């Protein structure tokens, strides 16, 4: 039996990778939608993606997505299209994330063929606050939920997904709250932050950060797109890194700034569309965040290939940011000055 999977956001790296691994399965037909065509990620069999992916130019804010789902007899939807970077205006980003998701879920609700929906969410829904628990589980309530930007969009999107799941109990709905992705191909606000010549930090704060390697994220999405795993799950590599540890491992100098100066710098950077210093990013750089992914590991019966430190190390190697020293040496030297 051939399954037909619709993947949104295939014009970006991780969306293209997920489409590629699904398209490599001869029993799966992949329909990719986005406003820009995908590039072929060779590490996941780029030839298969080029040969088998059926790309449809669709803006999720339009009703065209309903026609695509109906015409292609879609049985599984993998929603990868939430945007968080500074390239779009706030209004355009909100329209894409919130209105686009509403249109997609409305199309799924009307469909007689859709039986599985997977949504890529983010741990940003927990916010970042000094009052947060040490580790968030899926049932934890954030002390200060996001009230603006991508964080607020993600909270709203998850609310719409829960409403859809109630209205269509016959559909297996999976929400995946990913930590910040790391890896050779990831281009995100956080990876761009770590590649700056000088890293501004918030004076007096050393937040805990958590990452998931792109390979593990792709595998989680592949598994949930091909098997029923309803529910909401955190997805992050084991362990945490302090921002100071990340900085030392990257071999970058820092520029500690008082909170107001850091936020002002962030506003200037966003205006230049270089690095994202959105309010949720500033909060993360102050208070950090850590989540427990044991529920996902138990559900899938599978363990991540990378913990947080290994995911970050692979990112550093791909960018040549080890300060010309082996990571073990960098860690040993850092330990001497703690």
N, C-alpha and C positions, 0 to 999 in steps of 0.2 A: 504494500500500500504506500503510495506517495503522499507525503505531507507537504502542504504549501505554507511556507512561513513568510510573513511580511516583516521586514526589518526597517525601522525608521532610522534616520541619521546615518546612512551609509556613506555620506560624503565626508565623514570624519574618521579618524584613524581606527578607533575601537569599533565603531559601527561597521566599517569595512572588514575588519578582522573577524567579527562575529559572522557577518554574511559569508565570508570565505570559508570558515570552518563548517558552517551549515551546508554550503553549496558543495563541499567536498563529499558529502554523503549522497550517494546515488538515489537514496530514497526520499530526498528532500528537494523540493523546488523552492527557490528563494526569489522573492520579489523585494527589491530594495527601493526605498523612496527617500528623496531628499530634494533640496533645491539646487544642489550641485552634484555632479556624477562622482562616483567613488574612484579612488586610485587603488591599485592592486597591491595588497600587502604580501610580498613574496614569501615571508616566513610562514604564512598559512596557506601556501599554494595559490599564488597569484593567478596562475594560468586557469585554475578551476573557476576563480571568481570572474575572470574575463569571459570565460566560455559559458558559464551557467547562470550567472546572476542576470536577472531581468530587471533593469533599472527603469523606474518611472519618475519623471520630474513632477513632484507634488509639493506644494506648500501646505502644510498641515492645517493652516488657518482657513483653507478653502474647503468646500464640500467635495472636492475631487477625490479625497481619500475614501469616501463612501462608495464611489463608483469602482475604485480599484479593488476594495475588499469584496464587493459583490461580484465583479467580473472575474476575479481570479480564484474564487472559492477558497479564501484564506481560512485555515483552521488554527494557526498560531500567529500571534502578533508579539514582536519584540520591540518595545518602544525605547529607543536610544537617543532621542532627539533633544533632550533638554540642554539649553545653552547657558553658560555661566561667564563667558569672557567679556572683555570690555569693548569688543568690536561693534556690538549693537548698542543703540540707545536703550535706556531703561524701558521705555514704552514698547519698543520693538521686541526686546527680549521677553517682556511679560506676555505680549501677544503670542509670540512663538511658543513659549513654554506652557502657558495656562490655556489660552484659547485653542492652540494647536492640540493639546492633550484632550481638551473637551470634545473637539471635533472627532479625534481618533476614537475616543471611548464611545461617543454617540454612534459612530459607524459600527463599532464592535457590538454595541447593544442591539442594533437593528439587524445584525447578521445572523443567519441561520446556520452558518458553518463554523464560526469562530468558537473554539473550545478551550483555548489556552491564551493567556495574556501575561507577558513578562514586562515589567517596568523597571528601567534603570533609575533608581533614586540615589540619594546621597546622605551620608551621615551629617550633612549640614542641617538636617531637620532638627537635630538636637541642640543647635546653637553652640555657643562657647561662652561660659560664664564662670566666675570664681565660685559660684554656688553649686556647680555641677557635681554629680557623683564622680568617683574616681574612674569608673567604667560604666558606660551606658549598655543596658540590654534593650531588646526590642520593646519591652514594656515600660521602660523608664520615661518619666515625664521631664522635659527640659525645664531648668530653672528660669531661663529667659529664652523663649522661642524666637526664632528669627522674625524680624518685623519689617524687613526690606530686602530688596534685591533677589538674587538667585535663591537664597535661603527661604524667603517667604514664598516664592514661586513653587519651590519643592514641597513645602508644607501644603499648599493649596492643591498641587497635583496629587499628592498622596490622599488628600481628602476626597477628591474626585474618584480616585481608583477604589477607595473603600466603598463609596456609593455605588459604583459600577458592580463591584463584587456582590453587594447586597441585592441589587436588581437582577443580576444574572448568576445565581448560585450554581448553575450548571457549567460555568466557565471556571477553570482553574486559574486563579489570579496570583501572581508572584510579584512582590515588591522587594527589590534588592537595594539596600542602603550601602552604597560603596564608600569606603574611605577614599582619600585622594589617591589617584592612580599614579604609579611610577613605572618607568621602563624606557627602553631605547626610543620607542616611537611616540611617546606621550608628549603632547604640547598643551600645557594647561597653565592657569595662573600661577600655580605653585612651582611647576618645573621652570617656568620663566623667571620666577623669583630667585631660584637657586642658581641660575646661570648668569645673574647680574655680576658685574665686576666687583661691586661692593654691596653687601647685604644690610639694608637698614633693619634694625630690630627695635622693639619697644623697651625702653630703659626700665630695668627692674623686673622684667618678666623672662622666663625661660620655659615656654610652653611645651607640653608633650604632644608629639605628632605621630600619626599612624598612617601607614600606606598599604596599598594592595598592588601587587605587580600586575601589569597588563595581561600577562599570560594567564594568571589565575583568574582575573576578571573575565576574560574571554571564555575560559573553561566553565566557570560558574554560569555564565549566560548560555553557553551551549547546552549544558545539562538541564537547566530550567526551561529551555526552549524545546527540548525533546522529551522531557519527562514531567509529570504533574508533581509540583511541589508548592501547593498553595500556602500563602502566608507572607509575612514580612520578615526579612532576614538582614542582619548586619553582615557586611562582607569586608574584612580587613585582615591583613597579615598579623600574626602574633607579635606581641611586644610593642614597645613605643620607643621613639627617639626624642630626646630633648632637642630643641632648636639649636642649642649650643653644640650638641654632638653633630647635628647635620652640617652646621657651618664649618666645624673643624674638619670633618671628613671631605668636604668640598674644597678645602684649602682657600676659602674666601675670607677677606677682611670684613669686619662688620662696622656699622655706624649706628651705635645706640642713640635713640632719640626719645625724648619725652612723648607721651601718648598724643597730645595735641599736634606736635610737630610731625609725628608719624602719620597721623590722619591727614594733615595738610599735604604732605608728600604724596600720600595715596591719591588724593583728589587731583593733584597735578599729573601724576602718572596715568590715571584713568583718562584724563583729558587728552593725553598724547597717545592713548591706546597702546601703551607699551606693556605695562604690568598691571594686573588687576589688584587694586587695593580697595576692594569693595568693603562695606561695613562688616560683612561676615568674615572677610579675609583678615581685616584688622583685629577682630575679636579672636580669631584662631591664632594669630601671631602673638596675642596677649595671654590667652587662657588655655589654648590647646583643646584637645578632645581625644578620648579613647573609647572604643566600643568592644563588646564581647561578641565574637563570631561563632561561638560553640554550637549555637542552635543550627546554623547553616551547615557546619561540618557534620553534625549528627544527622541532619535531614538528608544530605547528599551521600553520606557514607564515604567521604573523600576528604583529604587534607590538602591545604594550600602548599604549593611548591616553594614559596618564598615567604619568610616572615618579613616584618617591617624593615629591619636592618638590611636584609638581603635584597629586597626590592629597591631600596634607596641606593645600595652599593651598585646594583646593575645599571641604574640610571646614571650614577656618577661615571662609571666606566664608559658608558656609551657617549658621554659628553667630554671625556678626558678630564674630569674634574677631581682627580685624586691627589692633586698637588705634587705629581711625579713621585709619590711615595705609595708603597703598598698600603692597603686599608688597615692591615694588622699593625703596621708601624705607626700610622696616624692615630689609631686607637690607643696604642701603648704610650705615645707621646702625650696625648690628651689626658690620659690617666695620671700622668706625673704632675700636672698643673691644676688638678681639680682641688 
